[in-house]
Amino acid sequence: MTRTSPSEPDAGSEARSKASAESTPHSGDSAASVPPWLPLEEGDRVRWQAGPRVQTVLPWAVVALVGTVLLLAAVAVEWLPILAVVGVPAVLAPALWQYARVSRTAFVVTDGVAATRRGVLGRTVRIVSLERVQNTTVEQDPVGRYVGYGTVTIETAGGSPLRFRNIERPGEIRDRLEAERDRLTGSEVPGGRDQWEAVLAEVRAWRRALEHDA
């Protein structure tokens, strides 16, 4: 009787494990749930979804905090009347509004589309087919390059650009968009580097053989 060691899985198990790994989204992509605002066609799956970095609200929060402290200090030393305290909500409002905008913004990439959702009081959804994507670019300021965030701009045929603003790992998301586009349009080059190097070596060998015979 032949026994298989647990440390040496059979070929069938390895193939199933590899297929499962390729079909499973990356753990950091938060791709398990489908957003309720995004209509998906049958068989279409969410590959990546995220939102802007919440840290983009920090400058507004700092301004709101400093403004509130100054206002309360002015009331405390009687530079302003006590009724000026009612102005605190007005000082905090811009920061709260920016936080609401960030928290209500979402970006999604599926097998076939890229989509954005924006809006606080309302909702604006844009969906672009990946087959129509012509170019993707990444924009990062010095802080973004150091910390690792930026904006991915998706240029489409016959439409305005779609932007994923202030997202983590923008380079990886651009690469994923381009890979999905190439898969859909059939422009992806088949085979790997090793395979093409082997083909090149064989062609060169045939060339040398023909030149020697001549």
JOKAGI-V733508 format. One record per run of one state. SS is the DSSP state (a for helix, b for strand, c for the rest). FROM is the first residue (numbers start at 1). TO is the last residue. If there is no record, write none. Layout:
BEGIN
<<SS,FROM,TO> <SS,FROM,TO>>
END
This chain:
BEGIN
<<c,1,10> <a,11,23> <c,24,26> <a,27,29> <c,30,45> <b,46,50> <c,51,53> <a,54,76> <c,77,81> <a,82,103> <c,104,105> <b,106,110> <c,111,112> <b,113,118> <c,119,123> <b,124,129> <a,130,132> <b,133,139> <c,140,141> <a,142,147> <c,148,148> <b,149,156> <c,157,161> <b,162,168> <c,169,169> <a,170,185> <c,186,192> <a,193,213> <c,214,214>>
END
